[in-house]
Amino acid sequence: MSTREGNLEAPTRHAIDWTNPEYYDEAACEKELERIFDICHGCRRCVSLCQAFPSLFDLVDATDDGEVHGIPKQDYAKVVDQCYLCDLCYMTKCPYVPPHPWRLDFPHTMLRAKAIKFKKGGVGAGEKLLASTDVHGQFAGIPVVVQVANALNKTRPMRKLLDSALQVHPDAWLPELASNRFRWSASRQGRATVVTNGERTPGKVAIFSTCYVNYNEPGIGHDLIKLLEHNDIPYVLVEKEKCCGMPKLELGDLDAVAAHKAANMPVLARYAKEGYAILSAIPSCTLMFKQELPLMFPACADTQLVKEAMFDPFEYLIARHRDGLLKTDFKQALGKVSYHIPCHGRVQNIGRKTEEMFKLIGQTVSVQLNTVERCSGHAGTYGVKTPYHPIAMKIGRPVFKSMAKDEPDYISSDCQLAGHHIAQGMERAGSRPPGSCIRSAWCEPPTGCDPTQRGQIAMTTIPRDSLMSLEAYAKVRQTGKPESIAHRRLRTVRLGEHLSVQFEDERTVRRQIQEMLHIEKIFDEAGIQAEIDAYAPLVPDGGNWKATMLIEYPDAHERKRELARLIGIEDRMFVEPEGLQRVYAIADEDLDRETEEKTSSVHFLRFEFTRVAIEAIRAGAAVKLGCDHRNYPAHTGIPPETLASLAGDLR
């Protein structure tokens, strides 16, 4: 072993050899753990970072001779379980990481131990469910369910049940489900169309929403959109996405990480190849694509492409500023802001970009900034689990104290989970994301940008006053049905014998809302608004057509056989304006409507048009509807009367 002490060179990471069967050799892993623990015991520099190191040193100090070899191997798990893979020890503290000859990689050795534990069945069902953010997030946006779930999660009986079933601490802060998902409520592409590339930055952005923004705090995503629009940066929402895989990584479920990567990477790589910057507003998700997935899949060209295209939002905006392409017309003072830099932001090696943004604002308007750079203790699911929540609060105490300095107007963190954890520790109502603060700095209140109304953007919706009362609707329900059916038929196009596409508009969606209110006997304002929020995303927003596709086989046996043959058909649907390229459907957003055995008989489609296509259709160009699935090739011209109605959806 080298006698050289310390290391003055930058840390380097090595690929995670997780597909090698030897990676799961428990004896070999324990041998490496003992080697690393012995080095850590001799150094103890990282004792203040997290509970893993105090746990290790307590175990060492309890042995007869005060050495690592005296720790029972089964007690190694007490150290492993306390590591939440923040990477701070590796990136900021440890002097023995590669390229030092000792090649100490504490977090990835902990990951190996977690993966072995998972393979052996040592992770319970509750922990697995807690890490399945895109599963319990599916309840977001469902009327009544959201309100009931959020209300129940605040009651002591439900918190006791969550404690016993999932080991969620009764006092831990939990995120609420959103009444309307980000990907349902946000415009799929921005108004800006001119792409201005900079020396450091692509001039167009693809937004990876993340589970948390989509299901829990859509306002973070809407704030990001506003920042891009204010700076005339064209954006699109990523066509389809799944969880980045970070919660599964922290659990040691590497096969699930690989499955999520397989779903996300082809989509994201297409945006990278087309010259987009890919932005993710949650630091852990950004880190997953920048570091963990590239280390797990070093030979995957798509993964490496996405790594280079992935940006933290404020890394991107500060780079735009250095390119001379960021507006600095800040008008609204922010007052006193206590800003927290989360661990997964620090280890991206991008510097303090959000802090730079706040300071840039402070050159024009008043910002009294207090920056705190220390672990808050939350660490994903770690901080809500019953065994660890008290420890998480203990770890966070220095942060809570520092953030309270000068009685700030706002507390803010790039990681909103950490922000809420800090707010709980400070006994404050909540945390305000940086994007919300910076958005308000760009807007004067008289122009309609109220800093207290965070996260809402204009979108096509169903006006509340356009809906009839239950009594009024009941009187005209039957007499108005023929007219509604005629309108639905006008906007329906059949494609072959077994497929029909029903194009939605405000009228068809309003009728559906009225039907739901009538059937469910919903008359309270909250319930009515929930129905509006649930169905409004089906209304076209001026740049697209939205439709319900039905696959119809009356015979059950034939239907079962054909649905198995038509897997993927929803992605092969297209419309083709005369003389222009085909526009393929974006299908079943945020919904899994297909299995390995069959597709669904109902799909939801969105056809997103360029400005050129919109102008052509409005000018009278013929449009073809088609499908180029190998087992259902078909196309037909959209009838003139139907096309005239559909053209009215575009503006």
N, C-alpha and C positions, 0 to 999 in steps of 0.2 A: 504494500500500500504506500502511496506517495507520502512523503513527509512535508510536502508543501502545504502551508496553512492558508486557507482562504482563497479567494478568486477575484481578480479584478476585471475579468472579461464578462461580457453580457451573457445572460443565461441562454442556452439553446435547448430546444425540445427535440425529443426523438419519437419516432412513430410508436404507437401503441400496438403491440403484437397480439391483439386480442383474438385473432382467428387461429393462432397456433395452439394446438392442444396442450402444449407445455405451459401456456399462460395460466391454465386452470389446475396446475400441479400444486396442491395445497402445501406439501412439504417444502417445495422450492420457494413458494411465496413466503412461508414462515421464516425460512432462512434469510431471505432478503429483508423481511421486516425486522428481524433481529439485527442485521447489519446496519440498517438505517437507524433503528432505535438507539443503537450503541453510539453512533455518530451524534445524533440529536442530544443524547444524554450528556455527552462530553462538551456540547456547545451551549445548549439551552437558550439560544438567542431568540427563538420564536415563542417563548413562553406566554407572551401577552397577546398572541394572535387569535387563538381559539381554544376550546377546551381540550382538544386532542393532546396538546403538549403538556398541560398540567396533569392530565390523566396519565400520560406516559411517565412523567417524572414522579408522580405519587406511587405508581407501581414499582418503579425502580427503588425509590427510597424505602419502600416497605420490605424489600428483600433483605436477606441476612447480611450480604456483603455489599449492598448498594450498587449492584451491577445488573445489566440487562439480562444476562443469561439466567438469572434467578427468577425471572417473571414466568409464571406458567403460560404455556402457549395459548391456552383457551382464554386467557385474559387479554391477549392482543386485540380481541374484538372490542374491548372497552375503549381502546384508542381509535380503532377504525371507525366505530360508530359515531365518534365525535367529530370526524373530519367531514366537512361539507364541500370539499373540492373547490374552495375559493381561489386557490393557487397563489395566495399572497406570500406564503412561506417560500415558494419556489421563485417567484418573480421579484420579491422585494427584500427578503431577509437572508435566505440561506447562502452561505459562502461556498458551499460544496456541490452546487448543481453543475451539470455539464456546461462548459467543457472541463471543469475540474476533474481530475482522474477518479475521484471518489464517486462521481456520477449519481449523486443523491437526488432522487425524485420522490419526495414524500407523497404529494397528492396522487400521482399516478400509481404508486405502489398501494395506496389506500384504495384506489379504484379497482386494482387487481383483486385485492382481498374482498371488496364488496361484490365483484363479479363472481368470485368463487362461492361466496355465501348465497348469492342469488341462484346459481346453478344447482347448489345443494338443496334448494327449497327452504332456505332460512329466512325468506322475506314473506311476511304475512299478507293476507288478502287486503287488509285495511291499508297497509303501506302502498300496495300496488294501486289501489283505487285512488289514493291521495295523489299519486304521481301521474295519474291519467287525466291530465288537465283538459284534453280535448274530448274526454268522455263526459265528465260531469259538466263541462261547459256547454254541452248540447242542450241543456235545459234553459240556457240564456235565450231571451227573446220569445219564450213561449208565454202567451198571456195567462194570467192567473197563477200558473206554476211558479213564475219568477217571484211574484209578490208573496205567495205563500211560503216559498223556500226562504226568501230573505227574512220574512217575519219570524219564521220558526227558528232560524239560526241565531236569533237574538234572545230566545227563551232559555231559561235554565234547564228545563226538562230535555230539550233537544240537544243542548250542549253536553249534558250528562250522557245522552245516548251516543253522541259523536265521540265522546271520551272513551266509552266502553267499546264501541264498535270499531272506531278508526284511530283511537289514541290521539284525538285532537284535544288539546288542553282547553278546559272550559273558559279560561280567561284570555286565550289568545285571540288577537284580531283576525277575522276572516273576511275575505273579499265578498262583496255582494255580486249576484248575477245581474247582468245588464238587462234592462227592459227591451233594448233593441241592439242587436250586435253591430259592431263597427262595420263589418263587411256587408251587412244588410242596409245600413243607413248612409254609408259614404258613397260619393260619386266614384264610379270605377275609373274614371280618368279625369284629369284636370282640364281647366279651360285653356291654359297656356298651350301653345302648339309649336312655338319657335324654340329649337334646341340650341343653346349656346354653351358649347363645351369650353372648359377652362383648362389651364395647364395641369391642374391637379385634380380636376373633377369632371366627370361626365355631366352633360347639361340636361339629362332627363333621369327620372327616379322611378324605381319600382318599389312599392311599399310592401314589406312582409309584415303582416298585421300582428302576429303572435297571439297565442291563446289568451293571455291576460288582457290585452287591448281589445280583442274581438269579443270576449265573453264577459269581461268584468268592468273595464274602464274604457269604453269607446272614445271618451273625450280626449284621451292621450293621442289617439290616431287622428281625430278631427283637428286637434291643435297642430299636429305635424303637417296636415294638409294645408292649413291656413298659413303656416310658415313658408311652405313651398309656393303657394299661390301668390303670396305677397311679393315674392322674389321672382315671379314669372317663370317658375321652373315646372315644365310639364311632368306629370306623374301618372302612373297607373297603379292600381292594386294588383298584386300578384294574382294570377289567374286562379290558382288553387293552392292551398297550403294545409299542412298538418303541423302538429306540435314539432318544435325544433328538436326535441329529444332530450333536453337538459334534465328534466325531472327523472327520466328513465336512466340517464347516465348516473345521476346521484344515487340511484337505487342499485346500480350495478347490472341493470337489465340491458346488456349490450346488444342482444338480438333485437330488442324493441327499438333501440337507437338506430340500428341498421335498417329496420323496416321503415321508420320515419324518414331516414335519409333517402331511401329508395323512392319514396313518394315525393319528397320536396326537391331533390337535386336536379332531376331533368327539367323541371319547370323553371327553377331559379337560374340554371345554367343557360337556358334560352335567353333570359333577360340579360345575363352577363355578356353573352355573345352578341347581343343586339346593341350593346354599348350603354346599358343602364347602370347607374349606381343603385345598389340594393340597400334600402334603409330598414332597420329594425329598431323600434323605440324601447325595447327591453334589453338591458345590457347582457343578461345571461343568454338570451337568444342570439344576440350579435356575437358573443364570445363562442357560442357553439359552432357557428358557421366559420368564424375566423380561426379558431384554434382546435377545438376538440374533434370535430369531424375531419378536418384535414389530417390530424394525427392518427385517427382511426382508419382513414382511407387514403393513405399517401399516394397510391397509384391511380386514384380516380381523377381523371382530367377535369371532369365537371366540378368536382368538389374543390379542386384547386382554383378553377376559374371563379367560382362563387366566393371563395375566400378573398380573392383580390378585388372583387366588385362590392363586397359588403362594407357598409359604413355605419358607425354610430351617427345618429342624426346631427349632433353638434360638431362632430368631427367633419362631417360633410359641409355644414354651413360655415364653419371657420375656414375650411379650405376654399369655399366659394369666395369668402371675404378676401383671402390672400390672392385669389385669382382676379380680384377687383369686380366681382359679380354679385355681391351681396348689398342690398339696400341698407342704409344706416339712418333712415328717417324715423328714428325713435321719438315718440311724442309723450308717452305716458310714464311717469316716474313709478318705480317699483317699491320704493321705501326700503325697509330693512328685511333682507332675505338671508336666512340661514340655509346654506346649501351643503348637502352631504354627497360625497363621492363614494359610490358603492364599490365593493371589492371587484365585481366582474367588469366594472368600468376601468378600474385602476390597472388590472392585469392585461388589458388590451394593448398596452404600450402606445397609446395615442396622445398621452398628456392630458391636461385638465381642460378639455375643450369646452365643456359647459361653463366652467368658471371663466374661460376666455370670453365666452359669449356674454355673460353677465357683465364683465368688465368693459366689453365693447359698448354695451348699452349705457354703462355708467359714464362714458365719455360724452354723452349727449344729454341724458336725463339722470335724475338722482337714483342711485342704487347703493345702499349700504350693505356690502356683502360680507358674510361670515362663512368661510369655507371650512368644513370638517372632513378630514380624510382618515377615517378609521372604521373598522367593521362595526355594523349596527347590531350584529348577532342574529338577524332574521334568517338569512341563508336558505331561501326557498321554503321547502316544507319543514326544515329542521326547526324553525322558530315556532311552529304551531303544534308540534308533537308534544304529547303529555310529558315524556321523560325529559325533554330538552327545553321547553318554553321557559322555565325559571332560569336556566343557564343562559338562554338567549337574552333574557332581560338583564341578567348580570353583565354579560359581555357588552350590552348596549349602554350601560349606565354612563360611562365617560362620554359617549356620543350624545346622549340625552342632555347631559349637563352642558356640553360645549354648544349644542344647537340652541339652547335656551339663552345664550349670551345676548345681552342688549334687548331682550324681549322682542323678537322678530315679528314683523307683520306676516311673513310667510315662512314655513319650513318646506324644503324641497329636496328631492333626491331623484337621480336618474332612474333608480329602481324604486318603483312606487310601492312595492311590498315592503322594502326597507323604510320608505317614507312613512307608511302607516304604522309600522312597528315603532319607529321613533316617536311618532305622534302619540301612540299609546303610552310609551315610556315618559313622555313629557306631559301627559294628561291633557292633550289638545284634541280638538275635534277632527283634524285630518291634515293631510299633506297635499301641497299643490305641486304638480309636476312642473319641471323647468319649462317645457313647451308652452304651458298655459301662461306662465309668467312672461315669457319672451313674446308670446303672441300679443298679450295685452300691451306690452311696451311699444309695439308697432302701431297700435290703434288708439286714436283719440276717442274717448267715450261718446261724444256727440255723433260720431259716425256709425254707432251701433255696435262697437266692440266693447261690451261691458265686461270688465275683468272678472266679475263674479259669476257670469254665465258661461262657464267653461265648457268647451267641447262640442258645441252644436254648430252645424253648418246648414245652409239652405238645402233642402232636398224636396223632391216631389212627394207630396203626401195627400191624404184625403182630408179636406177641411172638416173640422168637427161640425160646423153648422150646415154641412151638406147632407148629414145623416138625419133620418127621420126618427121620431120617438118610436118605441115599441108599438104603441097603440096606433099611430099613424101608419106605420109600415104594415101592420096586420091588416088594415083596411084595404090596402092597395096591392098586397102581396100576390094574390091570385090574378087580379085584373092586369097587373103590370108584367106578369110572367111571359106572355107571348112577345111583348116588345123586347124583353131581356133576352129571350131565346133567339129572336131574330138578330139582335146585335151580336150575340155570341157566334151565331152561324156566319154572319158577315165577316168576322175576324178569325174564322177557322179555315185552315187549308188542309185538305186530305192529300196524303202522299202514299200512293199505292193503296192496296186493300186494307192494310192493317195498321196504318199510322196516321194520326192527325195531330196538327199543331194549332193550338188555340192561343192567339196573341192577346195578351192582357192590355187593358188600359184603365184609366181612372173609373170608368163606368162599370166595367166587369168586376173590378176589385171592390168598388163601393157596394155593389149588389152582394158580393160574398160576405163583406163585413155585416151588412144588414141581416143576411141570413144567419150568421153566427150569433149576432145579438138576439135575434128572434128565437132561435133554437135553444140557446143557453139561458135565455131570459136575463140578459145582462142590461142593467139600467143605471148602475152607478157610474159616475164620471171616470173613476180610475179604471174600471173594467172596460168601458168604451174606449178610452185612450189606449189601453193595452191591445185591444183588437186592431185599432188603427195602426199602432206601431208594428204589430206583427205582419199586417198585410200590405202596408205602404211600400215596402221594398219591391213588390211585384209590379208597381206602376212604372212605366218607362220614364226616364228623366230627361228626355230630349235628345240624347245622343245614342239611343239604343232601342231595340225591340225586346220585349220580354214575353215569354210564352210558356205554356204548359204542353208538354208532348205526351200523348197517350199511345201506347202500343196495345192493340185490341185484337185478341183472338178469343172468340166466344167459347170454343171447346177447351176445357181445362187441361186435357192431356197435350193438345197441340200448343197451348199457351206455355206450358212448362217446357216443352221441347224447344220452342222458338226463342223464349227468353234466354235459354242457355246458349243458343247460337248467336244471339244479338248483343252479347256483352261488349260494351264500349260504343254502342250505337249513338248514344247521346253526344259523344265527342266528334262524331262524323257528320253531324247535321250542319248545314250551311245555307246561307242566302247569298245570291250572286247578282248584284246590280249589273245591268247591261254595260259591257265594256270595262268593268272593273274586276278586281280580284275577289275571290270568294271570302266571305266572312264566316268563319266557323264558330259554332256556339260555345259559349262558356257555360258549362252544365253543372247543375246540382251543387252550387257553391255552399260549402260548409255542411253538406249532407252526404252521408255514405248511403247511396241508393243502389249499390251493386255489391255482389259477393263474387267469390271465385267460381260459383256454380251458375249464377244467372244474373241478368240485369233486372231492374224494376220495370213495371209496366207504366210508371209515371215518372217523368223527368221535368225539371225546370230549366229553361234555356234563356240565355241572354246573348243577343247579337249586338256587338259594340261597333259603331260605325266611325269612320274617319270623316272629317269635314267635307272632303271631296265626295264621299259616298252619300252623305246627307243631302248635299246640294243637288246631286244627280237624281236621287229619289224624289225629292221635292219638285224637281223640274220635270218629272214625268218619265224617268227611265224605267224600263221594264225590269222586274226582279224575279229571279228563279229561286225556288225553295228546293233543296235537295238533300240527299243522303248518299255518301259514298262508302258506307259499310259494305264489306265484301259479301255479306249475306242478305243485304237489303239495298241494293243499288237502285235509286229512284230519283227523279226530279220532275218538277212541274212549274209552270209559270204561275205566279200569284195573280189571281183574277183582278182585272182593273178596279172593280168596285171595292175589293178587299184592300188592294194596294193604296187606293185613295184614302181609305180609313187609316191605314198604317202610316202613310206619309204624314198624316196629321200629328203623329206621335213625335216627329222629329222637328227640331228647331235650330 
